[in-house]
Amino acid sequence: MNLMELNKIAVAMAAPGKGILAADESSGTIKKRFDSIGVESTEDNRRDYREMLFRTEEAMRNAISGVILFDETIRQNAADGTPLVQLINDAGAIPGIKVDKGAKDLAGAPGEKVTEGLDGLRERLNEYYELGARFAKWRAVIDINGDDIPSGYCIATNVHALARYAALCQEANIVPIVEPEVLMDGDHDIDRCYDVTEFTLKSLFDELYAQDVALEGTVLKPNMVISGKKNANRASVSEVAEKTVRCFRAAVPAALPSIVFLSGGQSDEEATAHLNAMNAEYADKMPWALSFSYGRALQAAPLKAWSGKTENIPAAQAAFAHRAAMNGLATTGEWSDGLEKAA
Ligand code: 13P
């Protein structure tokens, strides 16, 4: 492991003004996204859509530090034969790869999941490095929408797997993004999300320590501390910012260079406003850079604008460039509602 190199990449992933485009939807998820715009999920359509994003110069050069790819995409060429990985590198961004095999039912724990994909991972990571990946992602899912969940068993098995994955990544000179996502599904209040997120993060960092993962070469991708989607009195932007920063200060070691949030079903503007509020109000209280690794909150607008039609590409690229720029501003606390509306 070359820790200096890993640290350089982990820092670059959340460089000021930049964050990550999560374009690693699995085959099932991208089909759902395409269904919503009435486009068939064929290999060519998936390629055309993602190529369009990676060719959005303005977004990629100015506001995107890296792109998370799915296994199919890291092997794909653009329509003109250029590898998609090369398009990303040429734009000055870092290619990354989703390596987990998805969240599966956890044995003996109804309603809970554990993420699979450790078998053969060492060999797959070596291949992904050859294909150009310099960071990876593994997502664990913690559902809190029920009376008796999450169980300690669910959190323990998921963070154990996250640490095993992270150690293997570092051995392969790939920066691990560790993503323990506490879901927004349900009507819980923000304090319940706080408690579960704090417990999950503390458990995760215990396990990373136990398995000798170097935090200097690791990136955390967490949920924000936020009310459930169906909560009748959802917490304000300033409360989300205050509680998220408080929770992380209690649970995330200072050695970690970068935290990049998932959007998790927040609206585009909510995801931007929350990130902005944290950086605008608490920058001097945080030892880590705080940025984004959004899937839906970066892609919902361009996906809709594109709708599978070549003539819509300029409008879709403009929509992507706009969301990327707004989130880029949020990484330094310079976003405002006025800038959002002025576009
Ligand atoms: P969302 O931002 O849509 O939650 O996706 C981010 C991601 O990569 C989830 O693993």
Residues whose N, C-alpha, C, O or C-beta is under 5 A from the ligand:
A	BS01	13P	A22 R139 L262 S263 G264 G265 S293 Y294 G295 R296 A297
